[in-house]
């Protein structure tokens, strides 16, 4: 016993369905790229590093942050640092987009000069440690500037989301 089923092609529907599938696929690709870039929270590609050539120190920070949402910039100072005191200078362009709310450990001194703000931190006897700057992004768009450690400069660039 054979059953005949009448199935016809509906070309306009097939075209609409194909277009909807392409749009959904494109949205999934955009979401995947945004997630990997760190725009949806922490991600393996959402952190950046800045090296200070000539000294054993580097900075680690988020590549993208939200405006008015606290974030941290960590400065790792390696063993055998040339001094028992670390001098960190943030230029005016950096401070125009990212406000320093607190530091950990607490800075032993802070000076304001023509090139920005300088923080002094005391290291322990092994001349190494982790310094955390607690930052609040101020305005949406491209942010950051130049950070100097013992006079050695490195660019800090973040994208601030609204």
C-alpha positions in Angstrom: 0.0 0.0 0.0 1.6 3.3 -1.1 0.6 6.7 0.2 1.0 9.6 -2.0 1.9 12.9 -0.3 1.7 16.0 -2.3 4.7 18.2 -1.3 5.3 21.3 -3.3 8.2 23.8 -3.2 7.5 27.2 -1.8 10.4 29.2 -3.2 9.5 32.6 -1.5 9.3 30.8 1.9 12.6 29.0 1.3 14.3 32.4 0.4 12.9 34.0 3.6 14.0 31.0 5.7 17.5 31.1 4.2 17.8 34.8 4.9 16.7 34.3 8.5 19.2 31.5 9.0 22.0 33.8 7.6 21.0 36.6 10.0 21.0 34.2 13.0 24.3 32.8 12.0 25.8 36.3 11.7 24.5 37.3 15.1 26.0 34.2 16.7 29.4 35.0 15.1 29.2 38.6 16.4 28.4 37.4 19.9 31.2 34.9 19.8 33.8 37.6 18.8 32.4 40.0 21.4 32.7 37.3 24.1 36.3 36.4 23.1 37.3 40.1 23.0 36.0 40.5 26.6 33.1 42.8 25.8 30.7 40.5 27.6 32.9 40.0 30.7 36.1 38.2 31.5 37.7 36.3 28.6 41.0 34.8 27.7 41.6 37.7 25.2 40.1 40.4 27.5 43.4 41.1 29.4 46.3 43.2 28.1 49.9 43.4 29.3 52.3 46.3 29.2 56.0 45.7 29.6 58.5 48.2 30.9 61.7 47.5 29.0 64.9 47.6 31.1 63.3 46.7 34.5 61.6 43.5 35.8 58.0 45.0 35.8 54.8 44.6 33.8 51.2 45.9 34.0 48.1 43.7 33.5 44.7 45.4 32.8 41.4 44.8 31.1 41.2 45.6 27.4 37.6 46.9 27.7 35.8 48.3 30.7 32.5 49.9 31.4 32.2 53.6 32.2 31.8 54.3 36.0 32.5 50.6 36.8 35.6 49.9 39.0 38.4 48.0 37.4 42.0 47.1 38.5 45.4 47.7 36.9 48.0 45.3 38.4 51.7 46.2 38.4 53.9 43.2 39.0 57.4 44.0 40.1 59.8 41.1 39.8 62.6 40.1 42.0 65.9 42.0 41.8 64.1 45.3 41.1 66.8 48.0 41.0 65.4 49.9 44.0 63.4 49.2 47.2 61.0 52.0 46.1 58.8 51.9 43.0 57.9 55.2 41.4 54.8 55.0 39.2 53.8 58.0 37.1 50.4 58.3 35.3 50.3 61.0 32.6 47.5 63.6 32.3 45.9 61.8 29.3 45.6 58.6 31.4 44.1 60.5 34.3 41.5 62.3 32.0 39.9 58.9 31.2 40.7 56.8 34.3 40.4 58.0 37.8 42.6 56.4 40.5 40.3 55.6 43.5 42.8 53.7 45.7 46.0 51.8 45.6 47.0 48.5 47.3 49.4 48.7 49.0 48.9 52.3 50.0 51.3 54.7 48.3 53.9 56.0 50.7 53.9 59.3 48.8 52.0 61.1 46.0 53.2 64.0 43.9 51.5 66.1 41.2 53.7 67.5 38.5 53.6 68.9 35.0 53.6 65.4 33.5 50.9 63.9 35.7 50.7 62.2 39.1 53.5 60.1 40.6 52.9 57.5 43.3 55.8 56.0 45.4 55.5 52.5 46.8 57.9 50.8 49.2 58.9 47.2 48.3 59.9 44.5 50.8 63.4 43.2 51.3 63.1 40.9 48.3 62.4 44.0 46.1 59.3 42.4 44.4 55.6 42.7 44.8 52.2 43.4 43.3 50.8 46.9 43.2 47.1 47.3 42.4 45.6 50.6 41.2 41.8 50.6 41.6 40.5 52.7 38.7 37.1 54.1 37.6 36.7 54.8 33.9 35.2 58.3 33.4 34.2 58.7 29.8 33.2 56.3 27.1 35.5 55.8 24.1 39.2 55.2 23.8 41.0 55.7 27.2 44.4 55.4 28.7 47.7 57.0 28.3 51.3 56.5 29.3 52.4 54.8 32.6 56.0 55.2 33.7 57.7 53.0 36.2 61.1 54.3 37.4 61.1 56.5 34.2 60.5 53.5 31.9 57.3 54.2 29.8 54.7 51.8 28.5 51.4 52.7 26.8 48.1 51.7 28.5 45.2 51.6 26.1 41.6 50.6 27.1 38.3 50.8 25.4 35.6 52.3 27.7 32.1 51.1 27.0 29.1 53.4 28.0 
